Amino acid sequence: MADSPANPPNSPAESPADSFLTSPPISSPPSDDSPFDHVVDDYAPKAEALEWAIDQFTAGQTYEAIAQHLTESGWSEDDTDDIAETARRQTRDLRGGVTRDQVVRSLNRQYRQSMSGRWFTGFPVWAAAIRLIHSIKSLLSLGRIGSKTTPTDGPSRNPKP
């Protein structure tokens, strides 16, 4: 690199001490524009939309109809899916839905009760009888859960006179 006549080598302008003194300040002065001014708080509108969706599910509306209405109202597709899915999960019990976890939890509780170490487990005949009773009980509870989730399409077999 050729030395220019304006800055000869070893000139005071190139010394590290002088360049530090002439450099711009490290931090710029604070601006009036805060990054928090651009944050959009959508918690309240999302909570209102969730409450509306729960009311609609309770009234018997379908997931698709609720999602379509939310999308038409201006919600993004991700927010629409989030609101509708949350409302669907929260109203599952009101609509008569039963999850796999609920069924498994109930059967697991009954199984543990039937296999608990009581004093009669040493007697094989008594232990087998107790296990049989609990097995029948769990089968009956499955029938009760299954009948709760299957809707009836037609009239009942024994209509009231």
Backbone as a printed PyTorch tensor [residue, N CA C, xyz], in Angstrom:
tensor([[[  0.8380,  -1.1620,   0.0000],
         [  0.0000,   0.0000,   0.0000],
         [  0.8880,   1.2300,   0.0000]],

        [[  0.5790,   2.1140,  -0.8840],
         [  1.4060,   3.3290,  -1.0090],
         [  1.0010,   4.3060,   0.0640]],

        [[  2.0280,   4.9980,   0.5980],
         [  1.7360,   6.0010,   1.6140],
         [  1.2180,   7.2590,   0.9310]],

        [[  0.1410,   7.7740,   1.4280],
         [ -0.3860,   9.0100,   0.8590],
         [  0.2800,  10.1870,   1.5340]],

        [[  0.3870,  11.2850,   0.8390],
         [  1.0480,  12.4420,   1.4390],
         [  0.2430,  13.0270,   2.5900]],

        [[ -1.0680,  12.8180,   2.5990],
         [ -1.8660,  13.4170,   3.6670],
         [ -1.6300,  12.7060,   4.9880]],

        [[ -1.4090,  11.3840,   4.9380],
         [ -1.1820,  10.6210,   6.1640],
         [  0.1290,   9.8620,   6.0420]],

        [[  1.2070,  10.4750,   6.4010],
         [  2.4750,   9.7610,   6.3440],
         [  2.4930,   8.6570,   7.3850]],

        [[  3.3220,   7.6220,   7.2160],
         [  3.3930,   6.5520,   8.2060],
         [  3.7840,   7.1020,   9.5730]],

        [[  3.2580,   6.4650,  10.5800],
         [  3.5070,   6.8440,  11.9730],
         [  3.0180,   8.2550,  12.2770]],

        [[  1.9890,   8.6710,  11.5830],
         [  1.4370,   9.9940,  11.8860],
         [  0.5690,   9.8780,  13.1220]],

        [[  0.3800,  10.9690,  13.7900],
         [ -0.4190,  10.9300,  15.0100],
         [ -1.8620,  10.5000,  14.7650]],

        [[ -2.4090,  10.6750,  13.5660],
         [ -3.7950,  10.2970,  13.2990],
         [ -3.9580,   8.7860,  13.2830]],

        [[ -2.8920,   8.0330,  13.0460],
         [ -3.0040,   6.5880,  12.9860],
         [ -2.6480,   5.8990,  14.2960]],

        [[ -2.2640,   6.6240,  15.2900],
         [ -1.9220,   5.9750,  16.5450],
         [ -3.1960,   5.4860,  17.2240]],

        [[ -3.1370,   4.3340,  17.8710],
         [ -4.3310,   3.7660,  18.4900],
         [ -4.9360,   4.6680,  19.5530]],

        [[ -4.1570,   5.3720,  20.2750],
         [ -4.6900,   6.2390,  21.3200],
         [ -5.5200,   7.3490,  20.7160]],

        [[ -5.0410,   7.9170,  19.6120],
         [ -5.7770,   9.0170,  18.9910],
         [ -7.0450,   8.5140,  18.2990]],

        [[ -6.9860,   7.3190,  17.6970],
         [ -8.1790,   6.8160,  17.0220],
         [ -9.2760,   6.5100,  18.0390]],

        [[ -8.8990,   6.1280,  19.2400],
         [ -9.8780,   5.8780,  20.2820],
         [-10.5580,   7.1800,  20.6910]],

        [[ -9.7810,   8.2420,  20.7590],
         [-10.3460,   9.5160,  21.1750],
         [-11.2260,  10.1360,  20.1050]],

        [[-10.9730,   9.8440,  18.8490],
         [-11.7520,  10.4620,  17.7840],
         [-12.8850,   9.5760,  17.2840]],

        [[-13.0150,   8.3510,  17.7780],
         [-14.0860,   7.4660,  17.3100],
         [-15.4300,   7.9330,  17.8570]],

        [[-16.4910,   7.5590,  17.1770],
         [-17.8130,   7.9550,  17.6660],
         [-18.1100,   7.2610,  18.9950]],

        [[-18.9940,   7.8090,  19.7670],
         [-19.3160,   7.1910,  21.0580],
         [-19.8620,   5.7730,  20.8620]],

        [[-19.5910,   4.9200,  21.8420],
         [-19.9760,   3.5170,  21.7480],
         [-21.4950,   3.3620,  21.7790]],

        [[-22.1470,   4.0590,  22.6510],
         [-23.5970,   3.9460,  22.7220],
         [-24.2330,   5.2090,  22.1610]],

        [[-25.2950,   4.9980,  21.4260],
         [-25.9910,   6.1410,  20.8840],
         [-26.9660,   6.6540,  21.9340]],

        [[-27.3420,   7.8990,  21.8510],
         [-28.2830,   8.4290,  22.8450],
         [-29.6210,   7.7010,  22.7290]],

        [[-30.3230,   7.5440,  23.8340],
         [-31.5960,   6.8180,  23.7990],
         [-32.6060,   7.5270,  22.9040]],

        [[-33.3100,   6.7380,  22.1530],
         [-34.3370,   7.3240,  21.2980],
         [-35.6640,   7.3200,  22.0360]],

        [[-36.5680,   8.1180,  21.5580],
         [-37.8890,   8.1780,  22.1800],
         [-38.7450,   6.9730,  21.8090]],

        [[-38.3660,   6.2610,  20.7520],
         [-39.1300,   5.1220,  20.2670],
         [-38.7230,   3.8550,  21.0330]],

        [[-39.5960,   3.3270,  21.8430],
         [-39.3200,   2.1280,  22.6270],
         [-39.7280,   0.8930,  21.8380]],

        [[-38.9880,  -0.2050,  21.9580],
         [-39.4070,  -1.4270,  21.2620],
         [-40.7310,  -1.9620,  21.7960]],

        [[-41.0860,  -1.5990,  23.0110],
         [-42.3530,  -2.0600,  23.5760],
         [-43.5500,  -1.3220,  22.9880]],

        [[-43.2860,  -0.2080,  22.2700],
         [-44.3880,   0.5030,  21.6220],
         [-44.9660,  -0.2990,  20.4640]],

        [[-44.1980,  -1.2380,  19.9360],
         [-44.6250,  -2.0150,  18.7790],
         [-45.2130,  -3.3750,  19.1660]],

        [[-45.2950,  -3.6770,  20.4550],
         [-45.8510,  -4.9440,  20.9180],
         [-47.3710,  -4.8480,  20.8830]],

        [[-47.9960,  -5.8400,  20.2680],
         [-49.4510,  -5.8670,  20.1940],
         [-49.9610,  -6.8390,  21.2490]],

        [[-50.7860,  -6.3400,  22.1410],
         [-51.3550,  -7.1780,  23.1930],
         [-52.6720,  -7.7410,  22.6870]],

        [[-52.6550,  -9.0070,  22.2910],
         [-53.8710,  -9.6260,  21.7720],
         [-54.4680, -10.6130,  22.7660]],

        [[-54.0710, -10.5110,  24.0280],
         [-54.5810, -11.4610,  25.0200],
         [-56.0860, -11.2760,  25.2350]],

        [[-56.5150, -10.0400,  25.4450],
         [-57.9370,  -9.8010,  25.7180],
         [-58.8200, -10.1830,  24.5290]],

        [[-58.4870,  -9.7740,  23.2970],
         [-59.3370, -10.2120,  22.1790],
         [-59.3140, -11.7260,  21.9790]],

        [[-58.1670, -12.3560,  22.2250],
         [-58.0820, -13.8090,  22.0610],
         [-58.9090, -14.5070,  23.1340]],

        [[-58.9050, -13.9600,  24.3510],
         [-59.7120, -14.5440,  25.4300],
         [-61.2010, -14.4030,  25.1230]],

        [[-61.5970, -13.2570,  24.5490],
         [-62.9980, -13.0650,  24.1750],
         [-63.3940, -14.0260,  23.0540]],

        [[-62.5030, -14.2220,  22.0850],
         [-62.7890, -15.1460,  20.9880],
         [-62.8710, -16.5780,  21.5030]],

        [[-62.0200, -16.9420,  22.4580],
         [-62.0680, -18.2740,  23.0480],
         [-63.3760, -18.4850,  23.8020]],

        [[-63.8000, -17.4730,  24.5410],
         [-65.0580, -17.5590,  25.2770],
         [-66.2330, -17.7290,  24.3040]],

        [[-66.1950, -16.9820,  23.1960],
         [-67.2350, -17.0930,  22.1810],
         [-67.2320, -18.5040,  21.5790]],

        [[-66.0480, -19.0320,  21.2770],
         [-65.9450, -20.3640,  20.6720],
         [-66.4560, -21.4340,  21.6310]],

        [[-66.1810, -21.2930,  22.9140],
         [-66.6880, -22.2460,  23.9060],
         [-68.2080, -22.2060,  23.9320]],

        [[-68.7860, -20.9920,  23.8800],
         [-70.2480, -20.8750,  23.8410],
         [-70.8190, -21.5330,  22.5900]],

        [[-70.1300, -21.3850,  21.4680],
         [-70.6110, -21.9730,  20.2220],
         [-70.5270, -23.4990,  20.2580]],

        [[-69.4470, -24.0360,  20.8070],
         [-69.3430, -25.4910,  20.9410],
         [-70.4280, -26.0230,  21.8620]],

        [[-70.6790, -25.3080,  22.9480],
         [-71.7180, -25.7130,  23.8860],
         [-73.0880, -25.6980,  23.2140]],

        [[-73.2890, -24.7430,  22.2980],
         [-74.5640, -24.6350,  21.5880],
         [-74.7080, -25.6780,  20.4760]],

        [[-73.6260, -26.3990,  20.1640],
         [-73.7250, -27.4680,  19.1840],
         [-73.1050, -27.1570,  17.8290]],

        [[-72.4020, -26.0470,  17.6980],
         [-71.7460, -25.7150,  16.4340],
         [-70.5820, -26.6610,  16.1700]],

        [[-70.2350, -26.8450,  14.9090],
         [-69.1220, -27.7100,  14.5480],
         [-67.8150, -26.9380,  14.5600]],

        [[-66.7290, -27.7000,  14.6010],
         [-65.3880, -27.1060,  14.5920],
         [-65.1830, -26.2780,  13.3270]],

        [[-65.6080, -26.8070,  12.1970],
         [-65.3980, -26.1340,  10.9220],
         [-66.1520, -24.8180,  10.8590]],

        [[-67.3950, -24.7880,  11.3550],
         [-68.1900, -23.5670,  11.3250],
         [-67.5640, -22.4950,  12.2190]],

        [[-67.0710, -22.8990,  13.3710],
         [-66.4460, -21.9380,  14.2840],
         [-65.1550, -21.4110,  13.6860]],

        [[-64.3350, -22.3090,  13.1280],
         [-63.0750, -21.8750,  12.5090],
         [-63.3330, -20.9420,  11.3330]],

        [[-64.3350, -21.2300,  10.5340],
         [-64.6530, -20.3690,   9.3970],
         [-65.0800, -18.9850,   9.8650]],

        [[-65.9040, -18.9240,  10.9010],
         [-66.3550, -17.6330,  11.4090],
         [-65.1900, -16.8280,  11.9820]],

        [[-64.2910, -17.4920,  12.6840],
         [-63.1300, -16.7870,  13.2290],
         [-62.2350, -16.2550,  12.1180]],

        [[-62.0370, -17.0460,  11.0640],
         [-61.2220, -16.5970,   9.9410],
         [-61.8740, -15.4130,   9.2440]],

        [[-63.1870, -15.4620,   9.0730],
         [-63.9080, -14.3470,   8.4500],
         [-63.8730, -13.1050,   9.3280]],

        [[-63.7160, -13.2880,  10.6240],
         [-63.6540, -12.1500,  11.5500],
         [-62.2930, -11.4770,  11.5590]],

        [[-61.3190, -12.0640,  10.8620],
         [-60.0190, -11.4220,  10.7610],
         [-58.9020, -12.1140,  11.5160]],

        [[-59.1640, -13.2360,  12.1500],
         [-58.1090, -13.9550,  12.8610],
         [-57.2490, -14.7010,  11.8550]],

        [[-55.9650, -14.8040,  12.1500],
         [-55.0710, -15.5540,  11.2700],
         [-55.4010, -17.0370,  11.3660]],

        [[-54.8990, -17.8050,  10.4240],
         [-55.1950, -19.2380,  10.3990],
         [-54.6330, -19.9440,  11.6330]],

        [[-53.4250, -19.5450,  12.0640],
         [-52.8300, -20.1560,  13.2560],
         [-53.6310, -19.8250,  14.5070]],

        [[-54.0390, -18.5520,  14.6360],
         [-54.8360, -18.1620,  15.7970],
         [-56.2010, -18.8460,  15.7770]],

        [[-56.7760, -18.9640,  14.5910],
         [-58.0750, -19.6340,  14.4650],
         [-57.9760, -21.0790,  14.9230]],

        [[-56.9500, -21.7810,  14.4500],
         [-56.7750, -23.1780,  14.8600],
         [-56.5380, -23.2920,  16.3530]],

        [[-55.7430, -22.3850,  16.9050],
         [-55.4400, -22.4120,  18.3390],
         [-56.6980, -22.1710,  19.1680]],

        [[-57.4850, -21.1770,  18.7970],
         [-58.6960, -20.8340,  19.5550],
         [-59.7170, -21.9680,  19.4600]],

        [[-59.9520, -22.4560,  18.2460],
         [-60.9630, -23.4960,  18.0590],
         [-60.5490, -24.8020,  18.7500]],

        [[-59.2780, -25.1630,  18.6710],
         [-58.8190, -26.4040,  19.3070],
         [-58.8860, -26.3030,  20.8290]],

        [[-58.5100, -25.1550,  21.3690],
         [-58.5880, -24.9620,  22.8230],
         [-60.0390, -25.0360,  23.2950]],

        [[-60.9250, -24.4040,  22.5550],
         [-62.3490, -24.4480,  22.9240],
         [-62.8880, -25.8710,  22.8150]],

        [[-62.4700, -26.6060,  21.7890],
         [-62.9290, -27.9820,  21.6250],
         [-62.4940, -28.8460,  22.7920]],

        [[-61.2460, -28.6750,  23.2190],
         [-60.7490, -29.4700,  24.3480],
         [-61.4460, -29.1060,  25.6500]],

        [[-61.7290, -27.8200,  25.8370],
         [-62.3550, -27.4020,  27.0890],
         [-63.8150, -27.8190,  27.1810]],

        [[-64.4590, -28.0380,  26.0500],
         [-65.8770, -28.4160,  26.0820],
         [-66.0840, -29.9070,  25.8490]],

        [[-65.0330, -30.6790,  25.8350],
         [-65.1540, -32.1120,  25.5580],
         [-66.0900, -32.7950,  26.5440]],

        [[-65.9670, -32.4870,  27.8300],
         [-66.8230, -33.1210,  28.8380],
         [-68.2870, -32.7130,  28.6650]],

        [[-68.5170, -31.4540,  28.3040],
         [-69.8920, -30.9900,  28.1210],
         [-70.5620, -31.6540,  26.9240]],

        [[-69.7790, -32.0050,  25.9320],
         [-70.3150, -32.6360,  24.7290],
         [-70.3590, -34.1510,  24.8430]],

        [[-69.9360, -34.7180,  25.9690],
         [-70.0060, -36.1590,  26.1850],
         [-68.8140, -36.9210,  25.6450]],

        [[-67.7560, -36.2320,  25.3230],
         [-66.5690, -36.9030,  24.8100],
         [-65.7420, -37.5020,  25.9290]],

        [[-65.1310, -38.6320,  25.6440],
         [-64.2580, -39.3020,  26.6010],
         [-62.9230, -39.5340,  25.9140]],

        [[-61.8550, -39.1690,  26.5840],
         [-60.5330, -39.3540,  25.9950],
         [-59.9840, -40.7290,  26.3410]],

        [[-59.0090, -41.1260,  25.5850],
         [-58.3400, -42.4020,  25.8280],
         [-57.6810, -42.3860,  27.2070]],

        [[-57.1210, -41.2510,  27.5880],
         [-56.4700, -41.1520,  28.8940],
         [-57.4550, -41.3810,  30.0410]],

        [[-58.6600, -40.8680,  29.9080],
         [-59.6470, -41.0610,  30.9600],
         [-60.0260, -42.5390,  31.0990]],

        [[-60.1950, -43.2190,  29.9850],
         [-60.5460, -44.6410,  30.0240],
         [-59.4030, -45.4530,  30.6280]],

        [[-58.1860, -45.1770,  30.1740],
         [-57.0270, -45.9240,  30.6710],
         [-56.8160, -45.6570,  32.1620]],

        [[-56.9860, -44.4150,  32.5800],
         [-56.8120, -44.0830,  34.0000],
         [-57.8140, -44.8490,  34.8590]],

        [[-59.0630, -44.9200,  34.4010],
         [-60.0890, -45.6450,  35.1580],
         [-59.7810, -47.1350,  35.2260]],

        [[-59.4140, -47.7190,  34.0910],
         [-59.1030, -49.1530,  34.0900],
         [-57.8480, -49.4630,  34.8910]],

        [[-56.8670, -48.5820,  34.8290],
         [-55.6410, -48.7860,  35.5940],
         [-55.9280, -48.7490,  37.0940]],

        [[-56.7860, -47.8270,  37.5130],
         [-57.1480, -47.7430,  38.9270],
         [-57.8400, -49.0230,  39.3640]],

        [[-58.7620, -49.5330,  38.5410],
         [-59.4700, -50.7610,  38.8950],
         [-58.5280, -51.9580,  38.9060]],

        [[-57.5860, -51.9890,  37.9650],
         [-56.6290, -53.0950,  37.9250],
         [-55.7470, -53.0840,  39.1660]],

        [[-55.2730, -51.9120,  39.5520],
         [-54.4260, -51.8300,  40.7410],
         [-55.1790, -52.2340,  41.9950]],

        [[-56.4550, -51.8930,  42.0630],
         [-57.2490, -52.2980,  43.2160],
         [-57.4190, -53.8120,  43.2510]],

        [[-57.5970, -54.4130,  42.0750],
         [-57.8070, -55.8590,  42.0600],
         [-56.5220, -56.6250,  42.3400]],

        [[-55.3810, -56.0400,  42.0330],
         [-54.1050, -56.7320,  42.2190],
         [-53.3880, -56.3030,  43.5000]],

        [[-54.0740, -55.5700,  44.3430],
         [-53.4120, -55.0990,  45.5610],
         [-53.1080, -56.2700,  46.4890]],

        [[-52.0830, -56.1040,  47.2880],
         [-51.6470, -57.2010,  48.1600],
         [-52.4380, -57.2580,  49.4420]],

        [[-53.5820, -57.8450,  49.3870],
         [-54.3820, -58.0180,  50.5980],
         [-54.0590, -59.3650,  51.2290]],

        [[-54.5990, -59.6140,  52.3770],
         [-54.2680, -60.8230,  53.1180],
         [-54.7240, -62.0900,  52.4100]],

        [[-55.7750, -61.9720,  51.5670],
         [-56.2950, -63.1710,  50.9280],
         [-55.5610, -63.5260,  49.6380]],

        [[-54.5700, -62.7460,  49.2430],
         [-53.8460, -63.0900,  48.0180],
         [-53.0360, -64.3690,  48.1910]],

        [[-52.8150, -64.7710,  49.4220],
         [-52.1210, -66.0260,  49.6680],
         [-52.9930, -67.2290,  49.3700]],

        [[-54.2930, -67.0340,  49.3190],
         [-55.2190, -68.1130,  49.0010],
         [-55.6040, -67.9790,  47.5300]],

        [[-55.0990, -68.8460,  46.6800],
         [-55.3160, -68.7010,  45.2340],
         [-56.7830, -68.6730,  44.8280]],

        [[-57.6340, -69.4480,  45.4640],
         [-59.0400, -69.4760,  45.0710],
         [-59.6930, -68.1370,  45.3760]],

        [[-59.4270, -67.6130,  46.5730],
         [-60.0060, -66.3190,  46.9490],
         [-59.4620, -65.2030,  46.0700]],

        [[-58.1780, -65.2310,  45.8080],
         [-57.5680, -64.1870,  44.9800],
         [-58.1340, -64.2340,  43.5600]],

        [[-58.3340, -65.4260,  43.0110],
         [-58.9020, -65.5450,  41.6700],
         [-60.3360, -65.0250,  41.6340]],

        [[-61.1040, -65.3010,  42.6770],
         [-62.4840, -64.8180,  42.7280],
         [-62.5320, -63.2900,  42.7800]],

        [[-61.6530, -62.6960,  43.5940],
         [-61.6170, -61.2390,  43.6940],
         [-61.2050, -60.6310,  42.3580]],

        [[-60.2090, -61.2200,  41.7060],
         [-59.7730, -60.7010,  40.4010],
         [-60.8870, -60.8300,  39.3710]],

        [[-61.6510, -61.9210,  39.4330],
         [-62.7670, -62.1140,  38.5170],
         [-63.8280, -61.0370,  38.7290]],

        [[-64.1190, -60.7460,  39.9660],
         [-65.1140, -59.7110,  40.2740],
         [-64.6500, -58.3590,  39.7290]],

        [[-63.3840, -58.0240,  39.9390],
         [-62.8730, -56.7450,  39.4370],
         [-62.8400, -56.7170,  37.9110]],

        [[-62.5540, -57.8340,  37.2780],
         [-62.5540, -57.8820,  35.8140],
         [-63.9490, -57.6450,  35.2670]],

        [[-64.9310, -58.2760,  35.8820],
         [-66.3220, -58.0750,  35.4490],
         [-66.7180, -56.6150,  35.6540]],

        [[-66.2940, -56.0560,  36.7810],
         [-66.6040, -54.6620,  37.0720],
         [-65.9880, -53.7280,  36.0350]],

        [[-64.7530, -54.0070,  35.6220],
         [-64.1160, -53.1430,  34.6240],
         [-64.7720, -53.3090,  33.2610]],

        [[-65.2090, -54.5160,  32.9130],
         [-65.9260, -54.7110,  31.6490],
         [-67.2500, -53.9580,  31.6520]],

        [[-67.9370, -53.9850,  32.7750],
         [-69.1950, -53.2490,  32.8780],
         [-68.9610, -51.7470,  32.7730]],

        [[-67.8730, -51.2620,  33.3430],
         [-67.5930, -49.8260,  33.2480],
         [-67.2350, -49.4440,  31.8260]],

        [[-66.5850, -50.3290,  31.0810],
         [-66.3070, -50.0540,  29.6680],
         [-67.6060, -49.9440,  28.8890]],

        [[-68.5450, -50.7850,  29.1790],
         [-69.8370, -50.7090,  28.5090],
         [-70.5500, -49.4150,  28.8230]],

        [[-70.4190, -48.9470,  30.0550],
         [-71.0250, -47.6900,  30.4490],
         [-70.3780, -46.5300,  29.7230]],

        [[-69.0620, -46.5370,  29.6060],
         [-68.3490, -45.4730,  28.9010],
         [-68.6840, -45.5250,  27.4200]],

        [[-68.7320, -46.7090,  26.8460],
         [-69.0470, -46.8450,  25.4320],
         [-70.4560, -46.3800,  25.1160]],

        [[-71.3980, -46.6490,  25.9980],
         [-72.7680, -46.2170,  25.7340],
         [-72.9020, -44.7150,  25.8870]],

        [[-72.0250, -44.1050,  26.6580],
         [-72.0760, -42.6640,  26.8500],
         [-71.6080, -41.9220,  25.6070]],

        [[-70.6870, -42.5210,  24.8420],
         [-70.1000, -41.8190,  23.7130],
         [-70.7920, -42.1050,  22.3950]],

        [[-71.6470, -43.1450,  22.3060],
         [-72.2860, -43.4480,  21.0330],
         [-73.6210, -42.7320,  20.9610]],

        [[-73.7870, -41.8560,  19.9630],
         [-75.0580, -41.1330,  19.8500],
         [-76.1220, -42.0380,  19.2240]],

        [[-77.3520, -41.7800,  19.5330],
         [-78.4450, -42.5260,  18.9270],
         [-78.9560, -41.7260,  17.7500]],

        [[-79.0720, -42.3890,  16.6110],
         [-79.5120, -41.7050,  15.4110],
         [-81.0270, -41.7720,  15.2420]],

        [[-81.6140, -42.8590,  15.6360],
         [-83.0360, -43.0370,  15.4130],
         [-83.8010, -42.9690,  16.7050]],

        [[-85.0740, -43.2720,  16.6260],
         [-85.8960, -43.2670,  17.8460],
         [-85.4910, -44.4120,  18.7590]],

        [[-85.7660, -44.2510,  20.0200],
         [-85.4270, -45.2850,  20.9790],
         [-86.3110, -46.5020,  20.7880]],

        [[-85.8780, -47.6580,  21.2870],
         [-86.6260, -48.8910,  21.0830],
         [-87.9090, -48.9240,  21.9200]],

        [[-87.8790, -48.2360,  23.0430],
         [-89.0310, -48.2200,  23.9270],
         [-89.5630, -46.7900,  24.0200]],

        [[-90.2850, -46.3390,  23.0130],
         [-90.7860, -44.9590,  23.1070],
         [-91.8170, -44.8350,  24.2160]],

        [[-91.8160, -43.6920,  24.8410],
         [-92.7730, -43.4540,  25.9260],
         [-94.1520, -43.1950,  25.3200]],

        [[-95.1930, -43.7990,  25.9020],
         [-96.5590, -43.5890,  25.3600],
         [-97.0860, -42.2160,  25.6720]]])
